[in-house]
Amino acid sequence: MAPATTYDAFLDKQIKSGKPRIAVEEAAAIRELFKGTETPQQAAVRYTSVITSSTKRKDVEANLKGIWLLLEDLGARFPEHHDKLVSLMQAIISLPDMMLGSERVVQWSELPFMNEMWADVGWDNSPTERINCAAFEAKLYNQDILITSYNGYEILAETFEYSPASSSQVDSEASNKLAIDVQRAEKWITNAGEKLFGCTDFYENSRFERVAGLFKGPKGFNRKRWAFWKQRAEEMSSWKELKSESRDACSRISEAMEKIEGEAW
């Protein structure tokens, strides 16, 4: 993972040989945003300028996919700039629609192609980058940008429903997996736990249909499932077979979930 001070080097590399390669103006927008010399609104106009200056639909679509992939990569590598990236996304959403003649080719509020591009990335990232991605997505969800509650529920279920039922079942492979999963779950609870707990979107809650795991209650998200996750986090915080950072993260998760419940009720 690139150190926080090397985003200039990272952007230079992406201009020269990135997959996809990025435009100089896109890199410049990110540099100025991170340095604080451009507002999110100014950076949004500059970041999307390669798209808005295109004259062919196929070029627009190709460049759209590139800017979304770059944002995901930046979120994975530079968590100290997450808030600025979220502000940039908010500014992009507010841009006026792009027209080619009488045809509207980009409705920025819909973030076209972003969801499908982000669905295909992540597994090739390092463990630290995957944890950073979870934090970034939780922050976007908390601001109603692209990400839905389903993303958070999936991570929490993977961590607490599809993991060893007891400490005696934890081997080195399970411990290593949980070292990542628990931290991803913590990022969601820390950054968007209240919103997840209070989600009343019927479609999102029912779309989450994990079954066959340790939780034997009703499908979808519900308060029983939340209580199960919290109980599991509390139990796992005392498992000596887990790494100390995993146990500590579980303890923080259960405490945060308890606080969220108390404030909601």
Protein Blocks (a to p, Z undefined) as FASTA:
>chain_A
ZZfklmmmmmmmmmmmpccdddfklmmmmmmmmnopacfklmmmmmmmmmmmpcbfklmm
mmmmmmmmmmmmmmmmmmmlmmmmmmmmmmmmmpccddehjacfbdfklogoklmmmmmg
ojlpcfklmmmmmmmmmmmmmnopoiafklmmmmmmmmmmmccfbfklpcfklmmmmmmm
mmmmmmmmmmmmmmmmmpcbfklmmmpmcehilblcdedjdfklmmmmmmmmmmmmmmmk
bcfklmmmmmmmmmmmmmmmmmmZZ
